[in-house]
Amino acid sequence: MPAARSGPDEGERARVRLTVAAVAGRLGVAASTLRTWDRRYGLGPSTRTAGRHRRYNSDDVTRLETMRRLTREGVAPADAARVARGLDAADETVADHASDHPDDILDPLSMAAAAVEADERRLHRMVHRAVRQSDGLSTWQNLVRPALDLLEARDHGDQPGRDPVSALGAALLAALRAIAPDPGAEAPVMIHADLDHHLDAHVLAAELAGHRIGARVLRPARRKRAADSAAVAAAPHIQIAVLLGQPHDGAAVVDAMRASDRIAFVISLTGVASEYADLPRARTLAGAVHEIASLLADPAAVRPAGALG
């Protein structure tokens, strides 16, 4: 049996040693682009000559050709680099070489553009990075909420299956899940919000989690369900019920909390209805976090769980 041997081009492939200028000319990109791909994504030359000059071998060139092709097709550079290195572009467990020099600009317009273009991978990457660099509340106030305002101001329709507002909201929720631990089934705070403030409620719950306060968000009602919401509020482990915006079930929740001598808390930017005038309240999410933490820390303010009237 004849001995197995390498393919006819194996020897030639092993001898390939190209300079930056040569590879740049071959790919039709600037030499500075290759240096950027090397610095940011680890797609640089992997061999050295006797004079310690770095040179690209055939495998390096193949990876760069893949990078070039994918970026020309519109794939985000960081994702293209993952593929070029032989990784799944969706594999978030792999360290991103672009983390120190990200391509994505974190501003409301860029987030809105990624949402309109249905570039969900880029959108999630941007929001996750913003939350890691600051926190959920800052990301919401300075980036996501302004981006949603831009999206909601658009005066034309979307293609079937594309909903930029929902896509951006989903990216924010995913980022909040990554930083907020599971509060458990008996979290002491329940947040009731209307449809317009549903994301605010999740941001608030994540901020409370950062203060080691468990909170859950009741899904906003598309129809009135006051009896169901009152039953939730009556659960003995709920110590504070937070009303955010103008939920349909607000009055029933407040009545349930008052009946058991527990706290209903109101967050409103535009004033509080007269029937809630005696309730503790805040005008901002940040202010609400501190007020709720103070109330829970005061034994006289909140009755012990299970001590129903």
C-alpha positions in Angstrom: 0.0 0.0 0.0 1.5 3.4 -1.0 2.3 5.7 1.9 -0.2 8.5 2.4 1.2 11.9 1.4 0.2 15.5 1.6 -1.9 17.2 -1.1 0.1 18.7 -3.9 -0.1 22.2 -2.5 0.9 21.4 1.0 4.6 22.2 0.5 3.8 25.4 -1.3 1.3 26.4 1.4 4.0 25.8 4.1 6.4 28.1 2.3 4.0 31.1 1.9 5.4 34.1 3.8 3.8 37.4 2.8 4.3 40.9 4.0 1.6 43.2 5.1 1.8 45.1 1.9 1.6 42.0 -0.2 -1.5 40.7 1.6 -3.1 44.2 1.5 -2.6 44.2 -2.3 -4.0 40.7 -2.6 -7.2 41.5 -0.7 -7.6 45.1 -2.0 -7.6 46.7 1.5 -5.3 49.2 3.1 -2.3 48.0 5.1 -3.8 50.0 8.1 -6.9 47.9 7.8 -4.9 44.7 8.2 -3.1 46.2 11.3 -6.5 47.1 12.8 -7.8 43.5 12.2 -4.7 42.2 13.8 -5.0 44.5 16.9 -8.7 44.2 17.4 -9.5 40.7 16.3 -6.3 38.7 16.4 -6.2 38.1 12.7 -2.5 38.9 12.3 0.5 37.2 10.9 1.5 34.0 12.8 5.1 33.4 11.6 8.4 35.3 11.8 11.4 35.4 9.5 15.0 35.0 10.7 15.0 38.8 11.1 12.0 38.5 13.3 9.8 40.3 10.8 6.2 39.0 11.0 4.9 37.3 7.9 1.5 36.0 6.9 1.3 32.3 6.0 -1.4 30.6 3.8 -3.7 30.0 6.8 -3.5 33.6 7.8 -4.4 34.7 4.3 -7.3 32.3 4.2 -8.7 33.8 7.4 -8.3 37.3 6.1 -10.0 36.4 2.8 -13.0 35.2 4.9 -12.9 38.3 6.9 -12.9 40.5 3.8 -15.7 38.6 2.1 -18.0 38.7 5.1 -17.5 42.4 5.8 -18.2 43.2 2.2 -21.5 41.3 2.6 -22.4 43.5 5.5 -21.5 41.2 8.4 -20.4 43.2 11.5 -16.5 43.1 11.7 -16.5 41.4 15.2 -18.8 38.7 14.0 -16.9 38.2 10.8 -13.7 37.8 12.8 -15.3 35.0 14.8 -16.2 33.2 11.7 -12.7 33.8 10.2 -11.1 32.4 13.3 -13.2 29.2 12.9 -15.7 30.1 15.6 -19.5 30.3 15.5 -20.4 34.0 15.2 -23.2 33.4 17.8 -20.9 31.8 20.4 -20.9 34.4 23.1 -18.8 32.2 25.4 -15.7 33.1 23.3 -13.8 36.2 24.3 -14.4 39.0 21.8 -11.1 40.4 20.6 -12.9 43.7 19.9 -13.8 44.2 23.5 -11.1 46.8 24.1 -11.5 48.5 20.7 -15.2 48.0 19.8 -16.5 48.9 16.4 -20.0 49.6 17.5 -20.7 53.2 18.5 -22.9 53.4 21.5 -25.3 56.1 20.9 -29.1 56.2 20.4 -28.9 56.7 16.6 -26.7 53.7 16.1 -29.0 51.5 18.3 -32.0 52.7 16.4 -30.3 52.0 13.1 -29.4 48.4 14.2 -33.0 47.9 15.2 -34.4 49.2 11.9 -31.9 47.0 9.9 -33.0 43.9 12.0 -29.3 43.4 12.9 -30.3 41.7 16.2 -26.9 40.2 16.9 -25.3 43.7 16.7 -28.2 45.2 18.7 -27.8 42.7 21.5 -24.1 43.1 21.5 -24.4 46.9 21.8 -26.9 46.8 24.6 -25.1 44.2 26.6 -21.8 46.2 26.3 -23.6 49.4 27.4 -25.1 47.6 30.5 -21.7 46.1 31.4 -19.9 49.5 31.1 -22.5 51.4 33.1 -25.6 49.8 34.4 -29.2 49.1 33.4 -30.6 52.4 34.5 -28.0 54.5 32.7 -28.3 52.4 29.6 -32.1 52.8 29.6 -32.1 56.6 30.2 -29.2 57.6 28.0 -29.3 55.1 25.1 -32.3 52.8 24.8 -35.1 55.2 25.7 -33.8 57.9 23.4 -33.4 55.3 20.6 -37.0 54.1 21.2 -38.1 57.7 20.8 -36.3 57.9 17.5 -38.0 54.7 16.4 -41.4 55.7 17.5 -41.1 59.0 15.6 -40.7 57.2 12.2 -43.6 57.8 9.9 -43.4 54.7 7.7 -44.1 51.0 8.1 -41.8 48.1 8.6 -41.4 44.9 6.6 -43.3 41.8 7.7 -41.5 40.2 10.6 -39.6 43.4 11.5 -40.5 45.4 14.6 -37.6 47.6 15.6 -39.2 48.8 18.8 -39.8 45.2 20.0 -36.3 44.1 18.9 -34.7 46.9 20.9 -36.9 46.1 23.9 -35.9 42.4 23.6 -32.2 43.3 23.6 -32.6 45.4 26.7 -34.5 42.6 28.5 -31.8 40.1 27.6 -29.1 42.4 29.0 -31.0 42.9 32.2 -31.4 39.2 32.6 -27.6 38.8 32.4 -27.0 41.2 35.3 -30.0 40.6 37.6 -30.2 37.3 39.5 -33.5 35.4 39.9 -35.3 37.1 42.7 -37.1 33.9 43.7 -40.8 33.2 43.9 -41.3 35.2 47.1 -39.7 38.5 46.1 -40.9 41.2 48.5 -41.5 43.8 45.8 -44.1 43.5 43.0 -44.2 46.1 40.2 -47.4 46.9 38.4 -46.9 49.0 35.3 -49.0 50.0 32.3 -48.0 49.1 28.7 -46.1 52.3 28.2 -43.9 51.7 31.2 -43.3 47.9 31.0 -39.6 48.3 30.2 -39.2 50.9 32.9 -40.6 48.3 35.3 -37.9 45.8 34.3 -35.2 48.4 34.6 -36.4 49.2 38.1 -36.5 45.5 39.1 -32.9 45.1 37.8 -31.8 48.2 39.8 -33.4 46.8 42.9 -31.6 43.5 42.3 -28.4 45.4 42.4 -29.4 46.5 45.9 -30.1 42.9 46.8 -33.9 43.5 46.8 -35.9 40.9 45.0 -38.6 42.3 42.7 -40.9 40.8 40.1 -42.8 42.5 37.3 -46.4 41.8 36.7 -47.1 41.6 33.0 -49.2 44.7 32.0 -52.9 44.1 31.4 -54.2 44.5 27.9 -57.7 44.2 29.4 -58.8 45.0 32.9 -58.1 42.3 35.4 -58.4 44.1 38.7 -59.4 41.0 40.7 -56.4 39.0 39.5 -54.0 41.8 40.3 -55.5 42.3 43.7 -55.0 38.6 44.4 -51.3 38.9 43.5 -50.9 41.9 45.8 -52.6 40.0 48.6 -49.9 37.3 48.6 -48.3 37.4 52.1 -44.7 37.7 50.8 -45.4 41.0 49.0 -44.3 43.8 51.2 -44.4 46.7 48.7 -46.5 47.0 45.5 -45.2 49.6 43.1 -47.4 51.3 40.7 -45.7 52.7 37.6 -47.6 54.8 35.1 -51.3 54.2 35.2 -52.0 50.5 35.3 -55.7 49.5 34.9 -55.5 47.5 38.1 -53.9 50.3 40.2 -56.8 51.0 42.5 -57.5 47.3 43.2 -53.8 46.8 44.1 -53.7 49.8 46.4 -56.9 48.6 48.1 -55.4 45.2 48.7 -52.2 46.6 50.2 -54.1 49.0 52.4 -56.4 46.2 53.7 -53.4 44.3 54.9 -51.5 47.4 56.3 -48.7 47.0 53.7 -47.2 49.6 51.4 -48.3 50.7 47.9 -45.7 52.9 46.3 -46.3 55.2 43.3 -43.9 56.3 40.6 -45.2 59.2 38.5 -43.6 62.0 36.5 -46.8 63.9 36.0 -48.3 64.0 39.5 -50.3 61.6 41.6 -54.1 61.1 41.6 -55.9 62.4 44.7 -56.8 58.9 45.9 -53.0 58.1 46.1 -52.0 61.4 47.7 -51.1 59.7 51.0 -48.9 57.0 49.4 -45.1 57.2 49.4 -43.9 58.1 45.9 -41.0 59.0 43.7 -40.6 61.0 40.5 -37.7 59.0 39.0 -36.6 55.4 38.9 -33.4 56.2 40.6 -35.3 58.0 43.4 -37.7 55.0 43.7 -34.8 52.6 44.2 -33.6 54.5 47.2 -37.0 55.1 48.7 -38.0 51.4 48.4 -34.7 50.3 49.9 -35.3 52.7 52.8 -38.9 51.5 53.4 -37.8 47.8 53.4 -35.0 48.6 55.9 -37.4 50.2 58.3 -39.2 47.5 60.4 -41.9 49.9 61.3 -42.7 50.8 57.7 -43.4 47.3 56.4 -45.2 44.6 58.3 -43.5 41.2 58.4 -44.4 38.8 55.6 -47.4 36.7 56.6 -48.7 39.3 59.1 -52.0 40.1 57.3 -54.7 42.2 58.9 
